[in-house]
C-alpha cells in the first residue's frame, strides 16, 4: 500500500529504526538494541514486504542507527536504493540553532551514505530558537538540494500553527499515536494538521508493547521490561483498567481472525488522519506478522469504530 508523502510515493507502513544499536536516544541503553546483523535482517525483510520508508534519527544510539542503515544501503542494488526513502531527525541534542542543524545534517548524510536526505525532521522543539528561524534553516537546506522535504516531530497544535505560518512551511508531522494514546485526535492536533495541509505520521503503534498483550497490570511496571526502559513515554498509560481495555481489544481481534498487534496497526492504517504508520518491530518474524496481518484484514467501518471505542473505554 503506497501513499503520497510530501510529493513522494512511499509505503503506508514504515520501518522505525530507533532500536538499531540501542533503545531510542538513551545513551545508557546503547548496545541493548538490535545488532548490525539483526538490523540488516529487519531491513531485508522490510524491503521484501514492500516497505520503502525507513525512519531514524541522528541521536539514535549516538548515530549507530544511521550508520547501520547506511552500510545496509551499500549492499542493495541501484534499483533497490532508488526505492528506499530515508527519514531522519535533528535537535534532540544540541538544539535547533542553524549551525547545529547544518552540522548534524552533514553527519547524518555521511553516516547514511546519501547525497540527499529524503525527509528531515526536527526531533523536539527548541525553546531557545523561534520556529520561523528553524523553518528558514530547513528551507535553505531544501533549496540547496540537501533534503527533499522537512517536518517537525513531538509537537503540539501551537507548534504546527507557528510553523505553518512561516515563510518556509513543513510538509509533515511525526508524533506518538496509538489505540491507547489518542491525545492528538482529542486535543485538536490532527485537525490542525489537516487544516494546515501537513501530513500526519505516527510512531509507537503498539504503545511500548502494551498492545502486544504481554503485560498484565500491577502496582508497578515490570522491572527490566522494555516498557520500564521507556517509562518516560509510556508510564502514563499504566493504570487500573488497562487490562479490561486490552481484553476488549483482544476479543475483537480474535473475532476477526487476527491478533491484537495486527489489529492495532490495521486501525492506524485506516485512520482518516494518519498518513504513515511507523513500525518498531524487533524481528523479521514480528515485522512480517504485523504487515501481513494489517494488510490482509479488509476495511470494515463497524470494526474500526468498535476498536476505537474499546480502546477509549473508561476503567
Buried (B, 14 or more C-beta within 10 A) or exposed (E): EEBEBBEBEBBBBBBBBBBBBBBBBBEEBBEBBBEBEBBBBBBBBBBEBBBBBBBBBBBBBBBBBBBBBBBBBEEBEEEEEEBBBBBBBBBBBBBBBBEBBBBBBEEBBEBBBBEEBBBBBBBBBBEEBEBBBBBBBBBBBBEEEBBBBBBBBBBBBEBBEBBBEBEBBBBBBBBBBBBBBBEBBEEBBBEBBEEBEBBBBBBBBBBBBBBBBBBEBEEEBEEEBBBBBBEEBBEEBBEEEBEBBBEBBBEBBEEBEBBBBBBBBBBBBBBEBBBBBBBBBBEBEBBBBBBEBBBEBEEEEEBBEBBBEBBEEEE
